[in-house]
Amino acid sequence: MNGKKFLSIAIAWIAILICTGQKINAVKIKPFLSHYIEVSEPSDLVYYPENNSFFIVSDNGELYETSLNGKILRKAPIDGVDFEAITLVDNYLYVVEERHRNVLKIDPKSLEVVQTIYIPYAGGRNKSFESIAYIPDMEKFILITEKDPIIIMEFDQNFNKINMTRFTGARDISSATYHLGYLYFLSDEDRTIFKIKPTNYDILKAWKIPVINPEGIVVMPDHTFRILSDDREKMYYFKNPD
């Protein structure tokens, strides 16, 4: 192996920072409300303050705007494949299409795609990007692969890659969101919400939830959690233990 090739490989590995992934005893919490929603196979959601509504994506490659109790208000005319994650940044929706490794930038008013961003990833077809979040204080996006391994990729506002971090604190990550200085990761297999420090991805707290197949998380303006169950097609309400 020549020196240049060795150096490039070494730099690539150095860029993957191994998180401590420390094990924190998860406190059990119970929902104070739950109900069925009209979206089939919901995989993630984001709160849309302008309409006091949700945008919800589906494994079927569909994007919906719904009322807060999950009634469908609009469906986007998008022919997608396996939508897994969604966030709202500067009045645009960003939707992750896992199989095609695309991030779709969508106007929430017209529901039209204004930009398609391809993010290469060499992992399994269904083990690619499962979560997206934006950290406004640091002006960066993060995309998180589901499992085997869990990789947190950091991007600037133009989706230029900044860094990669391997996260070892959960068996999988199915959703992520940002709220008031902290990230919140959701694990489907662990059925756990993790409160995360955004500067180094340390786990600060963890809460065990009695939800089958939890796939989406959002923190509401009143600081309560909304959790989506993919299999049950239900929304669960939890008080924030903080």
N, C-alpha and C positions, 0 to 999 in steps of 0.2 A: 504494500500500500504506500503510495507516494505521500509526501509531506502535506501537500495541499488538500488531498482527499481526506487524510486523517484529521487535519485541522477543521475542515468543514463538518465532519461527523461529530467531532468533539464539541464544536460550537452548538450544533443542533441539540445534542444531549444536555448541554449546560442550560439551554433555553427552557428545558422541561424541569421546572423546580418541583421537588417532591414535598408536598404538604405534610404536616405532622399527622393529620387525620386522627387526632387524638380521640379516644373513645370517651364520651361524656354520657353519664347516666341520663336517659331520656325520661322526662316526667310525663305520665299519662294524662291526657286531656280529652274531654268529651264534647261533641257538638251540642249547641243549644237549639239548633234547628237544622232541618234538612228537607229537601223536596226534589222531585224529579224535574228535569229540564227537557226541552223539546229537541235539543241537538243530539244527533246520533254519534256515539263514540267520541265524546268531547275530550280533547287532549290538552288544552290550555286556554287561559282567558286573561283579559286585561280590562281594567275599568276605564270607561270613557267619560270623563267629567262633563264634557260639553252637552251630552245628551242624557247624563245620569243613567248610563247603560253599560253593558258588557259587549266586547267583541270576543267571540269564542271560535277556536279552530277545531277541526275534526280530523280524525285519522283518514277520512274519506277524501281529504284534499278540499274541504269546504270551509268558508269563512262566513260567520253569521254575526249580525248585531242582534242582541237580545235585551229584553227588559231585565231588571235586577232579579226577577224571579224565574228567569230562563225562558220566557216566551219569545219566539222568533219575531223580530221586527223587519229585518232585511237579510237577504242572502247575496253575497258577492258573486258576480258573473265570472268566476275564476275556475278554470279547469286545472286544479292542482292535484298533487299526489302526496298523500301522507303528510299533512300539516301537523307539526308537533309542538310548536311554540309561537308565542306572540308577545310583543311589547309595544308601547306607545312612546314615541320620542319626538318632541318638537312638532306635534300635530300630524305625525305620520305613523302608520302602523308598520311594524316589521314582523313578517311571518316566516318561520323556518319550514322549509320543505326538506324533510330528512333524506329521502332516497336520492334526490337529485342534487343535494348539497347546495341548495339555493336559499338565499334570503330575499324575500319579496318586499319591496317598499311600496306601501299602498296608501292612497289618499282615503281617509275615513269618510269623507263626504260623498265622493263619487264611487268609492270602492273599486277604483281602477288601479292597476299596477303601474307605477311610474318608473320603477327601476328593478332589475333583477341582478342580484349579486351572487356570483358563484364562489363558494368557499371550498376548496379541495380538502378532502380527508380520505385516507386510505383504509379506514376501518370497514367493518362489515356493513352491508347494505342497510340493515335495520339497527345498527349500533352507532349511528352518526349523531348529528346534533339534535339533542332532545330539548334543550332549554336556551333561552335568550334573555338577557337583562341589560339594562343600561345604568351606568354609575355616573350620575351627573357631576358630582364633585370632582371626578377624575376624567370626565369627558371621554369615556370609553364604553364600548360594548363588550359583553362576554357571551360566548357561545360554549355550551357544555355538551360533551358527548355523553351518551347514556351510561355505558359500562364497558368493561374489558378492553382498555382501561377508561376511567373517567378523566377526561382532559378538559381543562378550562382554557379556552383560547381568548386572548384579549385583542381588541381591535380599536383603532381610532375611529373618529366619526365618519371617515371615508372607507372604513373597512380594510385599512392596511393593518396587517398583523403586527402586534407589538410584542407579545409574549405568549408562552404556553406554560401551564401548571398542571401537574398530575395531582388529583384529589383522591385521597385514600380513606376518607372518613365515612363512606357509606357504600352499600352494595351497588347502588345505582342512583342516578339523579334524573327525575322525570320532569321537573319544572324549577324555575328560579324567578325571583322578583326582587326589586329593591324598594326600600321604604325607610325614610328618615335616617339615613346614615348606615344602614345595614342591609346585607343581602339575606334572603331567605331561600334555602334550597328545600325541595321536596323529594323524598325517596319513595318510590313505589314499593320496592321489595322490603324496605325496612319499615314502611308505613310511618314515616317520621318527618317532622319539620325541623330543619336545622337553622339556627340563627348564626350568620357568618360575618366575620370581620372582612370587609372588602379589600383591605390593603394586602392581606397575606392569606386569606381564605381559611383562617383558623375558625374552628367551631367554638362558639361562645355558649350556646344553649341548645337543647334538643327536646322536642315534645313528641311523644308517641300518640298516634291518632287511630281510632277504630274505623278506618275507611278501607274498603276493598278497592285495590287498583287506583290509588290517588295519582292523578296525572297533571292537574293544574292547580296553581296557587296564585292568589293575589291578596294584597293587604289593602283594605278599604280606607277611606278617609277617617272613619271612626276607629281605625287601628285593628278592627277585627279581621280574621282570616276568612277567605272563601276557598274551599277546596273542591275540585271536581273529581268525581269518580268516573273513569272511562267505562268500565263494565256495567256499572249500575245506572249510568246516565243520570246521576244525582249531584246536587250541590249541597255541601255541608258548611255550616257556620260555626266558627270557633272564636271564643274570646281570646285576645292576645294575653298570655300569662304575664307579660311584662307590664 
